[in-house]
């Protein structure tokens, strides 16, 4: 595998450690000359009646982010915002999004950034419609936004209870 990696591509390895209490395994994918694609803002729910319950027992808004890479992506330094005039409103911590996987961020206003626990933005979403964006680590490049046609359409459309909105 190492020889093929020298010319580019990815290889997946499973690492196992064993001691008197048992074994633990972890899988890691290594890429050489593989471009890192940015995460994608894929879906959100701004009127959560009973869709997902957070760790406090509340039904809060949520935002879904997709990692389109064939390897895990460290989301640290990307931003979520509900204000087009404040693109760095909430910074994602050093949390890993699995290869081709998803990350759910709760949009509750509780502002929780511990990468080891559930993530909560410092804002919530309006079911009446507003702006939502995922911003690159540079704090200025919008990677995805709802509505996609902003500023021609300043807000996403009003939302129905437990009906998420996202990309096709």
C-alpha positions in Angstrom: 0.0 0.0 0.0 2.8 2.4 0.8 4.3 2.1 -2.7 0.9 2.9 -4.3 0.5 5.9 -2.0 3.8 7.4 -3.2 2.1 8.0 -6.5 -1.1 9.4 -4.9 -4.4 7.9 -3.8 -5.7 6.6 -0.5 -5.2 3.6 1.6 -7.2 2.5 4.7 -5.5 0.9 7.7 -6.9 -0.8 10.8 -4.8 -0.3 13.9 -5.4 -2.7 16.9 -4.0 -2.4 20.4 -4.3 -5.3 22.9 -3.7 -5.5 26.6 -5.0 -7.4 29.6 -8.4 -5.7 29.5 -9.0 -6.5 25.8 -8.5 -5.0 22.3 -9.4 -1.8 20.7 -9.4 -1.1 17.0 -9.5 2.1 14.9 -9.5 2.6 11.2 -7.7 5.5 9.5 -7.6 6.4 5.8 -4.4 8.0 4.6 -4.4 10.1 1.4 -1.5 11.4 -0.6 -2.1 14.1 -3.2 -5.8 13.8 -2.5 -7.5 17.3 -2.5 -9.4 18.2 0.6 -12.9 19.1 -0.5 -14.8 21.5 1.7 -17.7 20.4 3.8 -21.2 20.9 2.4 -24.2 22.5 4.1 -26.9 19.9 3.2 -30.0 20.2 5.4 -31.6 22.0 8.3 -34.7 21.9 10.4 -35.9 25.2 11.9 -39.2 24.1 13.5 -38.4 20.9 15.5 -41.5 19.6 17.1 -40.3 16.0 17.8 -37.7 15.3 15.2 -34.4 15.1 17.2 -34.2 15.6 21.0 -30.9 17.1 22.4 -29.1 16.0 25.5 -31.2 18.4 27.6 -34.5 16.8 26.4 -35.3 19.8 24.2 -36.4 19.7 20.6 -34.1 22.3 19.1 -33.3 23.3 15.5 -30.5 21.4 13.8 -28.1 21.8 10.9 -26.5 19.0 8.9 -23.0 19.2 7.3 -21.7 16.6 4.9 -18.0 15.6 4.4 -17.7 14.7 0.7 -14.1 13.3 1.1 -13.1 9.6 1.2 -11.3 10.4 4.5 -12.3 12.1 7.7 -12.3 15.9 7.8 -11.4 18.0 10.8 -14.1 20.7 10.9 -12.1 23.1 13.1 -12.2 26.6 11.9 -15.3 26.4 9.6 -18.2 28.7 10.6 -22.0 28.6 10.7 -24.0 31.8 10.7 -27.5 33.0 10.4 -26.4 36.6 9.5 -25.0 37.5 6.1 -23.3 40.5 7.8 -21.5 38.3 10.4 -19.9 35.3 8.6 -17.9 34.2 11.6 -20.8 34.1 14.1 -20.2 30.5 15.3 -16.9 28.6 14.8 -16.8 24.9 14.6 -14.4 23.2 17.1 -11.9 20.4 16.2 -14.5 17.7 15.6 -14.0 15.0 13.0 -16.6 14.3 10.3 -16.3 10.7 9.1 -15.4 9.9 5.5 -18.5 10.5 3.4 -20.3 11.1 6.6 -22.4 13.8 8.3 -22.3 16.1 11.3 -25.4 17.4 13.1 -25.0 20.7 14.9 -27.9 21.8 17.1 -28.9 25.4 16.4 -30.2 26.1 20.0 -28.4 29.3 21.0 -26.7 27.3 23.9 -23.2 27.8 22.4 -21.6 24.5 23.2 -18.2 23.9 21.5 -16.8 20.9 23.3 -15.7 18.6 20.5 -16.3 15.6 22.8 -20.0 16.4 23.2 -23.0 17.6 21.2 -22.4 20.8 19.4 -24.7 23.8 19.8 -24.5 27.1 17.9 -24.9 30.4 19.6 -28.0 31.1 17.4 -31.3 29.4 16.6 -33.2 29.4 13.3 -36.4 31.1 12.6 -39.2 29.0 11.2 -40.5 32.1 9.5 -37.4 32.1 7.3 -33.9 33.6 7.6 -30.4 33.3 6.2 -28.1 30.3 7.0 -24.5 29.7 5.7 -21.5 27.5 6.1 -18.3 29.6 5.8 -14.7 28.5 5.0 -11.9 28.7 7.5 -10.9 32.1 6.0 -14.1 33.6 7.4 -15.1 35.2 4.2 -15.8 32.5 1.6 -19.4 31.2 1.7 -19.3 27.4 0.9 -23.1 27.0 1.0 -26.1 29.0 2.0 -29.9 28.9 2.3 -31.4 30.4 0.3 -29.0 29.5 -2.5 -30.0 32.6 -4.4 -29.1 35.1 -1.6 -29.2 38.1 -1.8 -31.8 38.0 -4.5 -33.9 36.0 -2.0 -32.9 37.2 1.5 -34.4 34.4 3.5 -35.2 30.7 3.2 -39.0 30.1 2.9 -41.2 29.6 6.0 -40.8 26.1 7.4 -43.3 23.5 8.5 -43.0 21.6 11.8 -40.6 18.6 11.5 -40.1 19.1 7.8 -36.4 19.6 7.0 -35.1 21.7 4.1 -32.1 20.8 2.1 -30.3 20.2 -1.1 -31.7 17.6 -3.5 
